[in-house]
Amino acid sequence: MNPLPHEVTAELEGCRAELDHMSVELDQAYEELTILHRLSATLRVERPVEEVLHDACAGLVAGAGLAFAAVRLAGGAGLMPTLAVAEPEAAADGAGSARLRALVDAAAAELLATGYVAVPGSILEPVDALARPRLAELTPAAIVVPLRIGDEAVGVLLAAVPAGAELLSSVEAKLAESVAGPLSIFLENRRLFERARELATAVLVSLVRAIDAKDPATRGHSERVSALARAVGEELKLPPAEVDRLRLAGLVHDLGKLGVPESILLKKGKLTDEEFAAIRRHPQAGVDILRGIEPLADLLPAVLHHHERYDGRGYPAGIGGEAIPLHARILGVVDAFDAMHSRRSYHEGAAVAACLGEIERNAGSQFDPRIVAAFVATQQRSAVGQRRLAA
């Protein structure tokens, strides 16, 4: 067989090289599309911001083989300060993770709102003022992309290759940019969502105050329940966004009493079976009011189930234990405390110590023992603080 002419061989080699290059580009495009497709499935505006950010970082780490990815929101623009970090499971040890978070937090704070920046070792020219040694400790190649709402930088996405790698490639840099775009849009939509929630809440709080105003003895009840619930959420170390949802649920938990006749709400004597049945309908009535308000949809379980009992003998569903939503279990404790402690048409208010004693006696039957312990701790701490102020 005659050998191919040199020109043909060279042309074939060129075609082979071009095909190899196209294959690499196709793989890279597929990788990018896969990451973005998975990301798009998580960008639901009603999801907690910290969960969305963590999922985005985890997808970037897994899809691009990064050492870590992190998002830092500085707060403001209607968004809470948030830090989300993802790294390979093999690297997620306690001490390393804590150090990594501290370094990312410090580095991101310096880089916020500075633009598209890289550190020494990157394919991009570093900004001298930002070439901090602490970033070099993280990895020899990292990139920071700002997250923006309009012209305002609200946070940063930081991505880094493994320590053994010399450079952050253009592919990895492009992936970071590709993820930052949808995240910025999500954050803008989330801010609008929160504003709509605030507006809806303001209207509903006015309605709740109208309910409380029917009986001077209950005035301020919803605000007190909201504040107590928030304190318990913080005691349990719930995420800030979850504590805020708990606060809102406390404000609107009795919204359904709008449909309860005033004669029943103000009655001093024992309620008849029919009257008590009307009272028992108020959780479902509250849900019926809130159901059409999308920004408050995540409050529905707490509103519906705040009169359930831990032993399953409550209403409206008669569920018990962990089947009762956490926020409803918290509201059940603080609502009962405020009802006992406040003067009502049917009883005089009891002292704090007596109320706490009653709450503790019913732990495990009416109330979740873990919630009771957290609530008692907040009240004891509050009492100590009040005594110090009085001293």
N, C-alpha and C positions, 0 to 999 in steps of 0.2 A: 504494500500500500504506500502510495506516494505521500510524503509528509505534506501537511497544509502549508501553503505559502506563509511567509513570515507576517505579511500584512493581515491575513485572515486570522492567524493565531493571536496577534496583538488585538484584533478587533473582538475576538471571542473573550479574551482575558478582560478587555474593557467592559464588555457586556456582563461578564460574570461579576466583576467588581461593582458595577452599577446595580445588578440584581441584589447582591449582598447588602449594598447600602440601602436600597429600597426596602429590603426585608427588615433591616434594623429600624428604619424609620416607621415601617408598618407596625412592628412590635411596640415601638415607643408610643405610637398613636393609639394602639389598642390599650396599652397600659394606662395612658392618660384618660381615655374614654371610660375605662373600667373604674378608675378612681372617681371620676366625675359622676358617673352613673350611680355608684354606691353613695356618693355624697348627696346627690339630689334626692335620694330616697329618705335622707335623714333631715332635710331642711324644712321641716314643718314648723310653722311659726308658733304653734302652741306648745312645742317641746321646750323644756328648760334649756336656756342658753348654754349652760356648762356642759350638758349632755351632747348637744350638737357640736360644740367646739371640740370636745374630747373625741367624738366619733370621726370628725374631720382629720384630726391629728393622727389618730390610729390608722385611718385609711391611707394616709400619706406615708406613714412609717412602713406599713405592710406592703403597699403597692410599689414604693420606690426603694425599699431596702435602706431607709435612713437610720441613723443612730437615734434620733429623736425628732419630734416635731412639737411645737408648743404655740399656743395662742395666749396672748396677754391683752385683756381689755383694761384700760385705765380708769373706766368709769366716766360719768358724764354722758351727755347726749341721750339721757334716759336709759342708760345701760349701767348695770352694776359692775364694779371691779371684779374681774374673773381671771383665773389662771388655769389653763388646761394643758396637760403635758401627756404625751404618749411616747413610749419607747418599747423596744422588743421585750417580750416577757423575760428572756434570759438576763436582761440587764436591770430589771425592775426590782432590785433588792432595796431594803429599807434605807440604809445609809446612803447608798448611791442615789436613790430617788430623791431623798431630802436635799442632798447637795445639789443635784441637778435642778430641782425646782428653785432653790435659792439663787443659783447662778442665772437661770433663765429669767427669773423675776427681775433681778438687778439689771441684767443686760437689756431686756426688753424695755424697761423703764427709761433707760438712757437713749434707746434707739427710737422710741415712740415719736411719730410725726416727723421723722427726718428723711423719709423717702426710701428709695430702693437701695439697700446698703449691704455690703458684704464685708467679711473680716479677713485677716491675712490667710492666704492659701486659697482663696476663692479665685474663680476665673474672672471675677469683676474687680475693678480697682477699689480698694477700701477707702473710706473716708478717714483721714488721719486721726481726727478728733475722736472717732468712734472705734479705733483699733485698740480696744481695751484688752489687757492681759486676761481678764476673767473670761472673755469669749474664747481666747486661745486655749484656756483650760478645758472648755467644753469639747472642742473639736477643731482640727486644723482647717475645716471648710464649712462655713455656715452662711446662710443668707436670711435676711429679714425683709419681709414684704409688708407694707402698711395695709391695714384694713381701714377703709374710708367710707364715711357717709357723706356724700357730696364732696366738698373740699375739706371736710374735717376728718383728721385721723383719730380714730377711736380705739385702735389697738394694733397689734403686730402679729404676724405669723412668722415664726422662726423655725427653720429647717436645717438639719446638720447631717453630714455623711459620717459613717463610722470613722473612728480615730485612725484606722489603718489606711484610709483613702487620702490621696494627696489633694484632690480637687473636688469641688462641687461642680458637676457637669452642667452643661446648658440644658440637658433634659430635666435634671432634678430642679434646676432653677425655674424652668418653664412650668413644671408640675406645681411648684409652690405658688407661682403666680396664678395658675389656672384654678387652684383651690381657693386662693385669697379672693378672687372675683365673686364667686357665688356666696362665700361667707360674708362679704361686705353687703351684698344684696339682702341676705338673710338678716343681718343685724339692722339694716334700715327698716325692713318689714317688721322686725321684732319691736323696734322703737315705736312704729306706728301702731302696732298691736297693743303695746303697753299704754300708749296715750288713749286709745279707744277703751281699754280696760279702766283707766283712771276716770274717764268721763262717765262710763256706765256705772262705776262704783259710786261716784259723787251723786248721781241721780238716785241710786238705790239707798244710799246712806240717808238722803233726805226723806225717803219713804220710811226707812227704819226709824228715824227720829220721830216721824209722825206716829208710828206705832207706839213707841215709848212714851210719847206725850199723852196718849190716852189715859195713862195712869202715872201720876207724878212719882210714884214709888219706883217705877221701872225706868225713869229717865236716865239715860247714860248707860243702860245695861249692855247694849250691843258694843259700845265703845270699850267698856270695861272687859267684856268677854274677849274682844279682839286683842286688847293689850295683854291680858293674862295668857291667852293662847300663844301670842308671839313670844312671850317670855319662856314658856314651856318649850316651844320649838327651838329657841336658842339654847336652852339648857340641854336639850337632846342633840345639839350640834347638827341640826338639819341644815342643808344648804340655804344660803340667803334667799334665793328665789322661792324655795319651798316655804320658808318662814313668812315671806310676803304673801304667798297664797293662803297660808293659814290665817294671817292677819285679816285678809279680805273675807275669808269664810266666816270669821268671827263677827265681822260687821254685818253680814247679811243672813246669819243663821236663822233668825226669827222672822225673816221677810214674809213667810207664809201666814203670819198672824194678821196680816192685812185683811184676810178673809174671815177672821174669827170675830163674832159679834162683841161689841164693847161690853155688853152686859155680862158676858162670860168672863172676859179678861179681868173685869173689875169686881167680880163676885167675891164676897168675903166668906161665905159659907162653903160647905162641901158641894162639889160639882155633881150633877146628876150623870148617869151613864151617857145620856145623849150629849150633854155639855162636854164631858171628858172626851167623847168621840170626836167632837168638833176641834178640840185642842190637839188631839192626836193627828189630825189631818194637816196640821200646819207645816211639817217638814215636806210632804209631797206638794203642798200648795206653793211653798217656796221654790221648789225645783221647777214647777210648772211656770212660774214667773221668770226664773233665770234661764230656762232652757233656750229661749229665743235670743239670748245675748251671748254671741259666740265668744267674745273675750273672757267671759266669766264661766265658760263651760266646765273648766277644771275644778270649780268650786262645788259642783252638784253633789258628788258623793259625800262630802262633809256635811252639807246642808241636809241632805236626805237622811243620814244615819246618825245625827248627833244625839238622838234619844234612844239609841240601842244600848243594851246592857252587856257587859262582858260575859255574863252567864247565859246570854241568849234570850232573856225575858223582856227585852225592850221592844220598841216599835220604831218604824213601821214594818220592818222585814223580819224581826225576831232572830237576827244573826248574832253570833257571839265571837269572843276571842279575837284572833288575828283576822278573821273574816270581816270585821268592822274596819273600814278605812282608818288609817292612822290619824288623819286630821279630825275625823269624827270622834275618835276615842279621846283626843285632846280636848275638843270642844265639850264633850260630855262631862269631863271633870271640871273645867273652869266655869261652865254654864251652871252646874249644880252648886259650885262654891258661891258664885255671885248671887244666885237665887236664895241661898241660905243666909248669906251675910247681909244682904240688902233688906230693908223694910219693904214688905209687900202688903197688899190689901188683906191677905189672909194670915199674915204672921209678922211679928217684929223681927228685925235683923238680929242674928246671933253674932257673938264675938268671933274673931278670926280663929283663935285657938280651938273653940268649940267646933267651928266649921271644918277645920283641918282634921280634928279628931274623927268627925263623922265621915269625912272623905276616906281617911285611912281605914276605918272600920269596914268600909264597903269595898276596899281594894280586893280584887279577885272575884267579887260577885257583881256589883254594879260597874266597877271601874277597872281598867287595866292597871295592874300593880306598878308596872314600869312608868306609866304616865303619872300615877299618884306620887311616886317617889320624886320624879322630876318637878312636879308642881309644888310639893311640900318644900323642896330645896329652894325654889325661887321665892316662896313666901318667907322662909326662914332668913334668907339672905336679905330680903326687903325689910324685914323687921329689924335685923341688925343694923342696916343702913339708916333706918328711921331713928333708932335709939342713938346712933352716933351723931346724927344731925341735931337731935334734941339735947345732947350733952353739952 
